[in-house]
Amino acid sequence: MSGERYWVWIVVRLAVGVAIVAWAASYLTAGSGEKEFQKTLEAMKQVHTFRVAFAATPRDQHNEMLWEVDCNRNLLHYRWRVYKTGSDTNEMSRDEVHVATEEYDRQSDGSWSKARFLARGDRPASWYCGALAQGNDNGLMPQIATMIKRGVLQKGDKKTVSGVPCREWLVTMKGGTSGLEHDTVCLGLDDHLPYEMTVDWQQSRSTFSDYNAAISFDMPEAAAPMTSETTPSN
């Protein structure tokens, strides 16, 4: 009986050991994505300037978009360009600057013209910056808050984007729209900020740069005095 009790005790100890290892592994791995993305959410609250470049290729068309945002001066520059792949014909483009709630559009001769009416859905830089400072998704940066709530986060490999070392994360959105549920986000190893995002829809890719860097804006002279009157958004 003593020998039998000995082996029972060994089995129990092994079972307990396996349970402890499994618990430790689940603590270190299953929640590591949420913890890392939470660091990103906090880091993004400290961002006051940033640049977003977006590209997508739906069928035989190529789309390019650029946003440059300065929260301290409430400035937003937006430019988009659409053209047929392999051809510059039938190209469409737009270049606009938002100074607080005023919009200026670039004309074909290079001059600026104040828009009479704001396009529906247009928002000033302060709106995007306010959402960023509060830890909410703002539509320009990766939807980190939503990814934390609804995403299955899987750690990927390290890579370099625009000279910045980052860790790629594979994100599968629970209940996501077909074609939009699989994303990748590359988070900076040092600052936890996002530097690249891809979506499996139209081969789209966004890059993020110039965090808290001075961004030079080409804008109408009439709008220059307004930039000195704006105050930081947070």
N, C-alpha and C positions, 0 to 999 in steps of 0.2 A: 504493500500500500504506500509505503514511503516513497518508493521509486515512482509510482503512478502520480502521487501528489507533486513530486519534483517536476515531472514533465508537464503536468497541468500548469504549475507555476511558471515554467518556461514559456509555455504557449500564451498565458495571460500577459506576461511581461512583453513578449513580442507584439501581441495585439495592441497593448497600450503604447508601445514604441511607435508602431505604424500609425496609430491614430494621432500621436503628437506630431510626427513628421508631416502627415497629411494636413493637419490643422495649420502648421507653420507654413507649408507650401501655399495653402489657400490664402493665408493672410498676406504673404509676400507677393503673390502673383495675381490672384483674382482681383484684388483691389488696387493694384499698382497703377492700372490705367486711369481709374477715377482720381486717384491721388495726384497723378502727373497732370491730368487735365484740370484739376482744381488749382494747381500751381499756375497753369497757363491762364486760367480765368483771373486769378489775382494779379498776375504780371500784366495782363492786358488793361487792367484798371489804371495802370501808371503810364499808359501810352498817350502822348499828346500830339505826335505827328506820325504819319505813316503813309506808305505808298502801296497800292494794290494793282497788279497787272494780271489781266485775265485773257485767256485765249481758248477758243473752242472751234471745232471743225465739224459742223453738221452737214453731212453729205458732201456736196461740192462747194460749200461755202466756208469762208474763214471769218471769224469774229474776233476782234481785239478790243479790249476796254482797259482804261487806265483811270484810277482814282488817286488823287493826292490830297491829303487832308491835314490841315493845321488847326488843331483845337484851340490854341491860344489866341489865334487871330480870326477864328470862325471863317476859315477859307476852305473851299473845296473846288478842286479842278477835276473836271470829268471829260474824258475824250473817248469816242468809240469809232471804229472803222469796220466796215463789212464789205467784202468783195468775193468774187468767184475765185475758187482755187485755180491757180495757174494763169490768171488773167487780171489785169487792172481795170478792165472795162466794167461799167455798171457799178463802180465803187460808190458807196455812201459813207459819209463821215459826219461827225459833229464834235465841236470843241466848245466847251462852256466853262465859265468860272462863276462860282456862287460866293458872293461876299455878304456874309450874314444872310439876309433874306432877299438880296438883290441878285439877279442872274444876268450875266453878260455872255453873248454868243459871238463866236468868231465868224467874220464874214469872209467871202471868197477872196477879197483883196487883202486879208490879214488884219483888218481893223476889227474893233469890238463894237457891238451894238447892244444896248440894254434891252432885255426882253420885256415886252409889254405884259405878258402873262406867264406865270410859272406853269410848267407842265404838271399835270396831275401826278402826284406821288413824289415830286421833287422835294428834297429836304435839305436844310442848311447843314453845314459841318457840325454845328452845335448839337443837332439831334443825334447824329452818329456818335459824337464824342460823349454825349450824356449817357447813351445806352451802354457804351463801352465802359465808362466810369462806374456804372451801376452793376456791371457784371451781366448785362443782358445782351442777347444777340442783336447785331445791328445791320445785318444784311451785306456788309462789305467784308468783314473778317469771318473766319470759320465759326460755325455755330457751336462753340465750345459748350455753352450752357445746355443746349439741347442734346449734344453728344453725351454729356455726363448723365443726363436723365434717361435717354432712350437708346444710347449706342452700346453695342458690344465692342469693347476696345481690346485690340490684340497688338502686342508689341512687335514691331518689325525691326529691320536692320538700321544701322547708322548710315548716314550719307552726308553729302555736302551740297547745300543749295546757295548759290551766289556767294561762295566763300565761307558760309556759315555752317559749322557742323550741327547736325540735328538728328533726331531719332524719328523714324517713320512709324506711324501708328495706323493700323487698319481698322476702319470704323464701319460697322454694319448697323444701320439704323432699324430699330424695331418698328414695324408698321410703316416703313418708308415707302414713298411712291416708287413704282417700278421704274428702274433706270436711274434712280437717285439714292438708292439705299446703301451703296457701297462707296466709301470715300477713303482717301488716305490723307493724313495730316502729318507734316514733319515739324516737330517741336524742337526748338533750340536746346542744346545740351546744357548751355550755361545760363540762359535767361528764360527758358521755358516758353518763349514766344513762338507763334506759328510762322513758318517761312515758306511753306508750300502746301497746297491742297489740290488733290485731283478728285474728279467725280467720274463715274463710269457712264456719264451721259454726254454724248457728243465729244468725247475725248477732251473734256475741259480741264484746264490747269490754271491755277492762280498762284502767284508768288507775292510775298509780302516783305517789304524792306523799309529802310530809312526810319526805323523806330526812334522817335525823339531826336531826330536830326533836323537841321535847318533845311527847309524845302523852299527853293526859289520859285515864285509864281510869276508868270507873264500875265499881266492884267491891265485893264484900262486905267488910264491916269485918273479918271473921275472917281474910280473906286478906291484909290490909294488912301485917301484920308479916312475912309471908313475902317480900314484895317487897324489903324492906330487907336481907334475908339473901342474896339472890342476887348473883352476881358477873358481870361482863361475860363474854360468851361467847368473846371473842377479844382 
